Amino acid sequence: MQIDSVSESAGPPVTVGGVPTAGRDFAMLWAGQSMSLIGSKFMVLALPLLAFTTLGVSAARAALLPFALFGPWLVLGLPAGAVVERLRRRTVMVVSDTIQAVAYLAIAVLGALRLLSFPAMLILVCVAGCGAVFFQVAYTSYLPVLYSDPALLHRGNARLFVSESVGRAVGPAVAGFLIRLTSATFTVASVVVTFSVSVLTLLLIRHREPAPLRNAAPRRRGWIQRDVREGLRFVLRHGQLEPVIFCGAVYVLFLTMVEGSLVLYCREVLGLSVAGIGIVVGAAAVGYPLGNVVSGRLVRRLAPPRTLVVGAAISVAGLVTMPVAGHAGSVLGLIAGSVVHAFGEGIFGPTGLTLRQTVSPPEILVRVNSVARFLTWGMAPMGSLLAAVTIGLGGLSTSIWVGAIGTSLCLPILVRRGIRADFIRPVR
């Protein structure tokens, strides 16, 4: 397969699955990514509550924080792919995590000294978001450096998604209890520790990447624009990647409305305590890893296209359940919907990433991943703005309803072109 050439050019002699130190190095990557993601997910709960309770901003303004965090994707998402492709990916991850740690440390220090203003908070969150852009583009392109075997690649992606999924779920839950015991400011400060541990584990990776292939190409004027256009053309012309990526973009747009409203919805509409909010938001911890583990079996049984459709349908069903349960005042129903949604997303995530890594030529993989992240995560700030407007006009409940029902639009976008062709093909 095409991806084999990545490891063949990786310098040292390769084993059946990748470089000689792949197992240990993956463990370091996994540990670092886990700590980084858990810390960053603390911010889902800590940042809105810090702005809402300490700075006294309105719910609509607090909903702008995800825009500041994900907004850099709209500006840097595509150029980051062209830049990272000419750099060693591990180095990019180390620098990016360091930038995020410094930004969150500044928020915590200014908050503790009572010098933090909402505009300053938005700026610092935006700086952290810039670091996250480069980290994600490099991280989603790093695993093929270690593994050449597609089965090991999917297994590695599934494990990384377990960490991402657990971080998304456990992070807010732990943050809720930590805020209750200490304060939102202290919780933000604790994130610095998680990013520092991530930097340390990344530095402990033994395998050294070769000089990036793109370094051999001269950097003529306008090279970033040309590289970006090449990556975009590849994605838009690909019969499978284009439906999957655009499905993810629409899904994230409306999912962000749900996630951006859920914390304050639980507090203001359902009247839950901080610990209760953490449990509701963190309930997805049950669903994500189960979906990640099951994804490999479904791919072997159904093939990637059917697995992607199944995962997306399950996730949408769980999200639509949440406002129904909230309207009925059922916290247990809200939790169940969160678990089901997370289970479906846990299936979809690693399957989509492995598909990108295996069908993309090695010399363009970083740019393909940057296009995917740009179109998906770039929708997060738009969803945040949409949530802020919807909350201002119709309230928190309306934002939850619009976001949940809107995610269903991703399904007809997914079942097109190459995905539709493979989906209707008989299973052998």
Secondary structure per residue as TSV (DSSP state, phi and psi in degrees):
chain	resnum	aa	ss	phi	psi
A	1	M	-	360.0	164.3
A	2	Q	T	-61.1	-33.2
A	3	I	T	-70.0	-19.1
A	4	D	H	-59.1	-31.2
A	5	S	H	-66.7	-19.4
A	6	V	H	-65.2	-51.0
A	7	S	H	-72.6	-28.8
A	8	E	H	-65.4	-26.8
A	9	S	T	-96.1	9.8
A	10	A	S	-85.0	9.4
A	11	G	S	99.2	-85.1
A	12	P	S	-67.8	161.7
A	13	P	-	-60.2	142.4
A	14	V	-	-98.2	155.9
A	15	T	-	-92.2	-171.2
A	16	V	S	-60.9	-39.4
A	17	G	S	-98.0	-12.5
A	18	G	B	160.7	-146.6
A	19	V	S	-74.6	158.6
A	20	P	T	-57.1	-34.2
A	21	T	T	-99.0	20.5
A	22	A	H	-57.4	-43.7
A	23	G	H	-61.3	-50.4
A	24	R	H	-65.7	-44.0
A	25	D	H	-64.8	-36.8
A	26	F	H	-64.2	-38.7
A	27	A	H	-60.9	-40.0
A	28	M	H	-66.4	-44.2
A	29	L	H	-60.9	-43.5
A	30	W	H	-63.8	-45.3
A	31	A	H	-63.9	-45.2
A	32	G	H	-65.1	-43.4
A	33	Q	H	-64.6	-37.7
A	34	S	H	-63.0	-46.5
A	35	M	H	-64.9	-42.4
A	36	S	H	-62.2	-43.6
A	37	L	H	-71.9	-39.5
A	38	I	H	-60.8	-43.9
A	39	G	H	-63.6	-44.0
A	40	S	H	-65.7	-31.1
A	41	K	H	-76.7	-16.4
A	42	F	H	-55.1	-34.0
A	43	M	H	-67.6	-22.7
A	44	V	H	-57.1	-39.1
A	45	L	H	-96.1	-41.9
A	46	A	H	-68.5	-43.0
A	47	L	H	-66.2	-50.0
A	48	P	H	-61.1	-40.4
A	49	L	H	-70.2	-35.3
A	50	L	I	-62.7	-44.5
A	51	A	I	-68.7	-39.9
A	52	F	I	-75.3	-43.4
A	53	T	I	-93.0	-39.9
A	54	T	I	-87.5	-44.5
A	55	L	S	-90.1	-14.1
A	56	G	-	72.3	26.6
A	57	V	-	-81.8	162.6
A	58	S	-	-75.2	166.2
A	59	A	H	-62.3	-38.4
A	60	A	H	-64.8	-41.4
A	61	R	H	-70.6	-37.5
A	62	A	H	-62.6	-29.9
A	63	A	T	-69.6	-9.2
A	64	L	T	-79.8	-13.1
A	65	L	H	-61.1	-42.5
A	66	P	H	-59.9	-29.8
A	67	F	H	-64.0	-42.0
A	68	A	H	-66.1	-34.9
A	69	L	H	-74.4	-41.0
A	70	F	H	-100.8	-10.4
A	71	G	T	-54.9	-37.8
A	72	P	H	-56.4	-22.6
A	73	W	H	-62.5	-32.1
A	74	L	H	-68.3	-28.5
A	75	V	H	-99.4	-42.1
A	76	L	H	-103.4	-12.8
A	77	G	H	-54.6	-49.9
A	78	L	H	-76.6	-48.4
A	79	P	H	-59.9	-30.8
A	80	A	H	-60.1	-36.2
A	81	G	H	-63.3	-43.2
A	82	A	H	-66.3	-36.9
A	83	V	H	-73.0	-48.8
A	84	V	H	-63.4	-30.6
A	85	E	T	-62.9	-19.5
A	86	R	T	-101.9	8.5
A	87	L	S	-126.2	161.8
A	88	R	-	-74.5	128.9
A	89	R	H	-67.1	-37.2
A	90	R	H	-63.5	-40.7
A	91	T	H	-61.6	-40.9
A	92	V	H	-61.9	-41.5
A	93	M	H	-64.4	-42.0
A	94	V	H	-61.8	-49.3
A	95	V	H	-63.6	-40.3
A	96	S	H	-65.0	-44.2
A	97	D	H	-64.7	-36.0
A	98	T	H	-63.1	-42.2
A	99	I	H	-61.4	-43.2
A	100	Q	H	-64.6	-40.6
A	101	A	H	-61.6	-43.6
A	102	V	H	-64.7	-41.1
A	103	A	H	-64.4	-45.1
A	104	Y	H	-70.8	-31.7
A	105	L	H	-63.1	-41.0
A	106	A	H	-62.4	-40.9
A	107	I	H	-61.6	-44.7
A	108	A	H	-64.9	-43.9
A	109	V	H	-65.4	-47.0
A	110	L	H	-63.7	-36.1
A	111	G	H	-66.7	-42.0
A	112	A	H	-65.3	-33.4
A	113	L	T	-87.0	1.7
A	114	R	T	58.8	35.8
A	115	L	-	-109.9	2.1
A	116	L	-	-82.5	127.9
A	117	S	-	-110.1	162.0
A	118	F	H	-64.2	-42.7
A	119	P	H	-59.1	-41.5
A	120	A	H	-64.1	-38.0
A	121	M	H	-63.9	-42.8
A	122	L	H	-60.9	-41.7
A	123	I	H	-64.4	-46.0
A	124	L	H	-67.4	-37.8
A	125	V	H	-64.0	-37.1
A	126	C	H	-64.4	-39.8
A	127	V	H	-61.3	-44.9
A	128	A	H	-61.7	-37.2
A	129	G	H	-63.6	-35.8
A	130	C	H	-62.7	-42.4
A	131	G	H	-63.0	-38.7
A	132	A	H	-64.6	-34.5
A	133	V	H	-58.2	-53.2
A	134	F	H	-68.8	-35.2
A	135	F	H	-61.9	-47.9
A	136	Q	H	-66.0	-40.7
A	137	V	H	-63.4	-41.4
A	138	A	H	-72.9	-41.3
A	139	Y	H	-66.5	-40.4
A	140	T	T	-72.8	-9.2
A	141	S	T	-110.3	1.3
A	142	Y	T	-86.6	-35.9
A	143	L	H	-58.2	-38.7
A	144	P	H	-61.1	-16.5
A	145	V	H	-68.1	-30.3
A	146	L	H	-94.0	-37.8
A	147	Y	B	-120.4	133.6
A	148	S	-	-107.1	-23.5
A	149	D	S	-76.2	126.1
A	150	P	H	-58.4	-36.3
A	151	A	H	-66.1	-44.3
A	152	L	H	-66.3	-33.9
A	153	L	H	-63.7	-45.7
A	154	H	H	-65.9	-40.4
A	155	R	H	-62.6	-41.5
A	156	G	H	-63.9	-43.3
A	157	N	H	-61.5	-40.7
A	158	A	H	-61.5	-41.0
A	159	R	H	-67.1	-40.3
A	160	L	H	-64.4	-37.9
A	161	F	H	-70.4	-29.4
A	162	V	H	-58.7	-45.9
A	163	S	H	-63.5	-44.1
A	164	E	H	-62.6	-41.3
A	165	S	H	-68.8	-46.1
A	166	V	H	-64.2	-38.8
A	167	G	H	-61.3	-41.8
A	168	R	H	-64.2	-31.4
A	169	A	H	-93.5	-48.5
A	170	V	H	-72.9	-36.2
A	171	G	H	-51.6	-54.4
A	172	P	H	-62.8	-36.2
A	173	A	H	-64.8	-47.5
A	174	V	H	-64.3	-40.0
A	175	A	H	-61.2	-37.3
A	176	G	H	-60.7	-46.3
A	177	F	H	-68.9	-36.5
A	178	L	H	-66.9	-40.6
A	179	I	H	-64.0	-39.5
A	180	R	H	-64.5	-38.7
A	181	L	H	-78.1	-33.9
A	182	T	S	-121.1	-98.1
A	183	S	-	-166.1	165.5
A	184	A	H	-64.5	-35.0
A	185	T	H	-63.9	-44.6
A	186	F	H	-64.6	-36.9
A	187	T	H	-62.9	-41.1
A	188	V	H	-62.2	-40.8
A	189	A	H	-62.8	-35.2
A	190	S	H	-66.3	-23.3
A	191	V	H	-63.6	-30.5
A	192	V	H	-58.6	-36.8
A	193	V	H	-64.4	-42.8
A	194	T	H	-64.9	-40.2
A	195	F	H	-68.4	-34.6
A	196	S	H	-64.9	-42.2
A	197	V	H	-63.3	-39.0
A	198	S	H	-60.8	-44.4
A	199	V	H	-59.7	-43.7
A	200	L	H	-62.3	-45.9
A	201	T	H	-66.8	-36.1
A	202	L	H	-65.3	-36.7
A	203	L	H	-67.9	-22.9
A	204	L	T	-83.5	-5.1
A	205	I	-	-66.2	127.1
A	206	R	-	-82.9	-36.4
A	207	H	-	-65.8	134.6
A	208	R	-	-108.4	123.1
A	209	E	-	-66.6	150.8
A	210	P	-	-73.9	171.4
A	211	A	-	-60.5	133.6
A	212	P	-	-54.1	141.8
A	213	L	G	-60.3	-32.9
A	214	R	G	-71.1	-16.1
A	215	N	G	-65.4	-23.0
A	216	A	G	-72.5	-21.8
A	217	A	S	-84.4	136.3
A	218	P	-	-66.4	147.4
A	219	R	-	-94.9	84.7
A	220	R	-	-81.1	163.2
A	221	R	T	-54.4	132.5
A	222	G	T	81.6	17.5
A	223	W	H	-65.2	-33.3
A	224	I	H	-64.0	-46.5
A	225	Q	H	-61.9	-40.8
A	226	R	H	-66.0	-43.4
A	227	D	H	-64.3	-40.0
A	228	V	H	-63.4	-44.6
A	229	R	H	-62.2	-38.4
A	230	E	H	-64.2	-42.5
A	231	G	H	-64.7	-42.8
A	232	L	H	-62.8	-44.0
A	233	R	H	-60.8	-42.2
A	234	F	H	-60.9	-46.6
A	235	V	H	-65.5	-47.2
A	236	L	H	-66.9	-27.9
A	237	R	H	-89.4	-11.0
A	238	H	-	-82.4	128.4
A	239	G	T	-67.8	-23.4
A	240	Q	T	-102.8	-43.4
A	241	L	H	-64.6	-41.4
A	242	E	H	-61.2	-48.8
A	243	P	H	-62.9	-39.8
A	244	V	H	-64.9	-45.7
A	245	I	H	-68.9	-42.0
A	246	F	H	-71.0	-31.5
A	247	C	H	-59.6	-46.7
A	248	G	H	-62.5	-36.1
A	249	A	H	-64.6	-47.0
A	250	V	H	-65.6	-40.6
A	251	Y	H	-60.2	-48.0
A	252	V	H	-65.9	-36.0
A	253	L	H	-54.1	-49.5
A	254	F	H	-84.2	-30.3
A	255	L	H	-61.2	-37.6
A	256	T	H	-62.6	-33.2
A	257	M	H	-61.6	-43.2
A	258	V	H	-65.9	-51.1
A	259	E	H	-66.7	-35.3
A	260	G	H	-72.0	-18.0
A	261	S	H	-105.4	-19.3
A	262	L	H	-63.6	-43.5
A	263	V	H	-59.4	-52.1
A	264	L	H	-73.4	-27.6
A	265	Y	H	-62.1	-46.5
A	266	C	H	-63.4	-35.3
A	267	R	H	-78.1	-49.4
A	268	E	H	-86.6	-35.6
A	269	V	T	-93.0	-47.4
A	270	L	S	-90.3	-13.9
A	271	G	-	69.6	31.0
A	272	L	-	-81.1	154.9
A	273	S	-	-75.9	171.0
A	274	V	H	-60.1	-42.0
A	275	A	H	-64.3	-39.4
A	276	G	H	-64.7	-39.6
A	277	I	H	-61.4	-43.7
A	278	G	H	-60.4	-36.2
A	279	I	H	-68.6	-44.1
A	280	V	H	-62.4	-50.0
A	281	V	H	-66.1	-35.3
A	282	G	H	-85.8	-1.8
A	283	A	G	-61.2	-25.2
A	284	A	G	-62.5	-13.5
A	285	A	G	-56.4	-27.4
A	286	V	T	-74.9	-39.2
A	287	G	H	-81.0	-41.7
A	288	Y	H	-56.1	-56.5
A	289	P	H	-64.5	-33.2
A	290	L	H	-62.5	-43.4
A	291	G	H	-63.9	-40.6
A	292	N	H	-60.9	-43.2
A	293	V	H	-68.8	-42.3
A	294	V	H	-70.0	-26.3
A	295	S	H	-55.9	-41.8
A	296	G	H	-62.0	-42.2
A	297	R	H	-66.4	-40.0
A	298	L	H	-65.7	-38.4
A	299	V	H	-62.0	-42.8
A	300	R	H	-66.4	-33.6
A	301	R	H	-87.0	-40.7
A	302	L	H	-108.7	-17.5
A	303	A	-	80.8	155.6
A	304	P	H	-54.7	-46.1
A	305	P	H	-57.2	-48.2
A	306	R	H	-65.2	-38.0
A	307	T	H	-62.0	-40.9
A	308	L	H	-63.8	-42.6
A	309	V	H	-65.9	-42.7
A	310	V	H	-61.6	-46.5
A	311	G	H	-61.8	-44.0
A	312	A	H	-64.2	-42.1
A	313	A	H	-64.7	-41.9
A	314	I	H	-63.9	-43.9
A	315	S	H	-62.9	-44.5
A	316	V	H	-61.4	-42.1
A	317	A	H	-60.2	-41.3
A	318	G	H	-65.1	-41.4
A	319	L	H	-66.1	-40.7
A	320	V	H	-65.2	-29.0
A	321	T	H	-66.3	-30.8
A	322	M	H	-63.1	-50.7
A	323	P	H	-67.1	-29.8
A	324	V	H	-62.5	-46.0
A	325	A	H	-66.3	-41.1
A	326	G	H	-62.9	-40.3
A	327	H	H	-62.7	-34.3
A	328	A	T	-82.6	-2.8
A	329	G	T	73.3	20.6
A	330	S	-	-97.0	103.4
A	331	V	H	-67.2	-36.4
A	332	L	H	-63.8	-38.9
A	333	G	H	-65.2	-37.4
A	334	L	H	-63.2	-41.9
A	335	I	H	-65.5	-42.4
A	336	A	H	-62.2	-43.3
A	337	G	H	-61.1	-38.3
A	338	S	H	-64.8	-40.0
A	339	V	H	-65.5	-45.3
A	340	V	H	-64.7	-44.6
A	341	H	H	-58.0	-44.3
A	342	A	H	-66.6	-35.8
A	343	F	H	-61.1	-46.5
A	344	G	H	-64.4	-42.7
A	345	E	H	-66.7	-32.6
A	346	G	H	-65.8	-27.7
A	347	I	H	-76.8	-44.4
A	348	F	H	-68.3	-43.3
A	349	G	H	-56.5	-62.6
A	350	P	H	-66.8	-28.9
A	351	T	H	-66.6	-43.4
A	352	G	H	-66.1	-40.1
A	353	L	H	-66.8	-44.1
A	354	T	H	-62.9	-37.3
A	355	L	H	-59.6	-45.9
A	356	R	H	-61.1	-42.4
A	357	Q	H	-70.4	-27.7
A	358	T	H	-93.8	-25.6
A	359	V	H	-98.1	-9.0
A	360	S	S	-93.3	134.0
A	361	P	-	-59.4	143.2
A	362	P	G	-54.1	-37.6
A	363	E	G	-72.8	-7.5
A	364	I	G	-125.1	1.7
A	365	L	H	-58.1	-44.6
A	366	V	H	-60.8	-42.2
A	367	R	H	-68.6	-35.5
A	368	V	H	-63.4	-44.0
A	369	N	H	-65.2	-34.9
A	370	S	H	-69.1	-37.1
A	371	V	H	-63.7	-43.8
A	372	A	H	-62.0	-46.0
A	373	R	H	-67.9	-37.2
A	374	F	H	-61.7	-46.8
A	375	L	H	-74.7	-27.1
A	376	T	H	-92.0	-61.6
A	377	W	H	-68.4	-24.2
A	378	G	T	-65.9	-20.0
A	379	M	H	-78.0	-18.1
A	380	A	H	-60.8	-47.5
A	381	P	H	-64.7	-32.4
A	382	M	H	-67.3	-38.9
A	383	G	H	-65.4	-35.2
A	384	S	H	-64.4	-44.2
A	385	L	H	-63.5	-41.9
A	386	L	H	-63.0	-38.7
A	387	A	H	-64.9	-42.7
A	388	A	H	-61.3	-43.0
A	389	V	H	-66.4	-44.0
A	390	T	H	-65.2	-40.2
A	391	I	H	-63.3	-42.6
A	392	G	H	-64.1	-35.5
A	393	L	H	-88.5	-39.9
A	394	G	H	-124.7	-7.9
A	395	G	-	97.9	173.6
A	396	L	H	-66.2	-39.0
A	397	S	H	-62.6	-42.0
A	398	T	H	-62.3	-40.3
A	399	S	H	-62.9	-39.6
A	400	I	H	-64.3	-43.9
A	401	W	H	-63.1	-50.2
A	402	V	H	-61.0	-44.4
A	403	G	H	-63.6	-45.4
A	404	A	H	-65.5	-48.1
A	405	I	H	-67.6	-35.2
A	406	G	H	-62.3	-28.5
A	407	T	G	-62.8	-23.9
A	408	S	G	-64.5	-19.0
A	409	L	G	-66.1	-17.5
A	410	C	H	-70.9	-22.6
A	411	L	H	-68.4	-50.9
A	412	P	H	-64.5	-26.2
A	413	I	H	-70.4	-34.0
A	414	L	H	-72.9	-44.4
A	415	V	S	-83.3	69.6
A	416	R	S	-141.1	166.7
A	417	R	H	48.3	-126.6
A	418	G	H	-65.9	-32.4
A	419	I	H	-67.1	-44.2
A	420	R	H	-64.4	-42.7
A	421	A	H	-60.6	-43.3
A	422	D	H	-75.7	-29.3
A	423	F	H	-67.5	-39.6
A	424	I	S	-87.3	-6.3
A	425	R	S	-72.9	135.9
A	426	P	-	-58.9	142.3
A	427	V	-	-75.2	131.6
A	428	R	-	-85.8	360.0
